[in-house]
Amino acid sequence: MKKLPKKIDLSIIILNYNSGSYLAKCLQSIYLSDIDQSKLDIIVPDNGSIDNSLELGKKIAKSNTQFYKIGSNTGFSAGNNYGVKYISPDTKYVLFLNVDTVVYPDTLNKIIKFFDSDLKVDSATCYVNKVVNNTLQPECHRGFPTPWNAFCHFFLPFLPKFFPKSKLFNGYFLGHLDYSKIQRIDCCVGAFFMMKYSVGQKVGWWNEKYFFKGEDLDFCYKLKINNFKLFFYPFCKIDHYEGVSSKTSNRENKLKIAKASTKAMRIFYQENLIKNYSAFWQFIVWQGINILEFYRLFKAKYL
């Protein structure tokens, strides 16, 4: 008799890159979850780590966890897409989870039940707790960076600070919404990004033009233009230690990060938004990004 494929409710992809002990902590939190581990697959692509993070993860790994060495740092998008290749075609849901996160015992069960309870839920994120100050990470409920939203956020930051609940002045973080409730949102941070497997297949997963920064924003925009719904679900939680693989005091690496962030802005606008604006506003957008890049490079060099 032919062996039937194992039914998988959730495949979790955790991209690892020089994460130290965080990969093992992340995996351990999943293993301690109140979820049937037999219906869970964990896929760990490694982006050419040179530390011992992969070995530490393998030491505590269970049989439902597979590790794949990529060989070099291919970037966030390409690394996650590499993991996608190993998802079982029978998987119901896919969760992209940052290596520098810890899930709570009820997180995975709750988010699966949320998807199962409403067919309109195509993708979702949860309450992402920023560990450094124990507050909700605002990037987990973002608006798209239209020229106005970006202008208020980057060049007039006192406006969203003074009017945090204003749709007009704090559209960058959708400050007008009540985040104690389930909400439709434009985009979320990639630290915890879950979707139906069929939805990821439809939109083509991650855009590999992005090496680092901006890729989650682009993914969410593809969801929007394909009429898929993205939700913020506040009733389950993760802790996010944020930026473990990119934290550095090295000036050269700070410059690379500054350049990558503004390069991502250019790619996003070029591929998604710029066609919606007149030649005048296109000029303003490009000049705004140039000014922001100059400031970030100056800060990385001298401050």
C-alpha positions, 0 to 999 in steps of 0.5 A: 500500500502506498504511504500517504503524505503526512498532513501538515497544518503549518510549515515554519521557515526560519532563515538563519544568519549568524544568530548566535544562540537565538536560533536555538531559543527560537526553536525551543519556544516552538517545541514548547508550544501547545501544538501537535508537533506531528502537524508542524514542519520547521525549515531552517535555511542558513545564509552562509553563517560563520558562527556556531548558530546552526550547530547550536540549533541542531543540538536541540532540534527535533525530527520535524526540523530540517536544516539546509545550508545555502553556502553564502549570504543570498539576502533575506528574500532569496534565503526565505525563497530557498526554504520555500522549496522544501515546503510540503505541497500538502501544507495548509499554512506557511509562517515566516518567522525571524530567527531573533524571535520567541513564540509564546506557548499558545501563539501557534495554536491561536493563529491557526485557529484564527485562519481556520475560523474565517475564510477571508483571512489570507495572511496575518501577523500577530502582536510583535513585542519589541523586547528592548522596551517591551512595547508593540513594534509599530512596524507590525501594523504599517500603512504603505509609504505613500509620498505623504505618509513617508514625508510625515514619518521621515521629514516631519516626525513631530506630526505623528508624535503629536498626533499619534491617532491621526490617519492623516499624520500617522498613516505610516503606522496606521495610528488611527486604528484600535490595535486591541482589536483584529484589524485589516492592515496594509503591511506588516514586519516580516518577523512574524508573517503567516499566510495560506500556502496557496496565497504565497504560491499565487503571488510568487513569494519573496521578491529577490531584487531586495537583499535586505530591507523592504522585502516584507513591504513589497510582499504585502503590496503584492497581496493587496494588488492580488486582492488578498487580505492581511490582518493584524491579530492581537490575541497572540504574541511573540517577542522580537529581539530585533536585528540580531543578524544585522547589529554591528558597531562596524562603520562599514556595515552601518554604511551598507545597512544605510545604503540597503534601506534607501535602495529598497525604497527606490526598488519599491517605488519603481516597481509599485507606486511611482507610476501612480504619480505625475512627473512632478511628484516623481521628481519629489519622491526621488529627491526625497529618497536621495536626501534621506540616503545622504542623511543616513550615510552621514549618520553612519559615517560620523555619528 
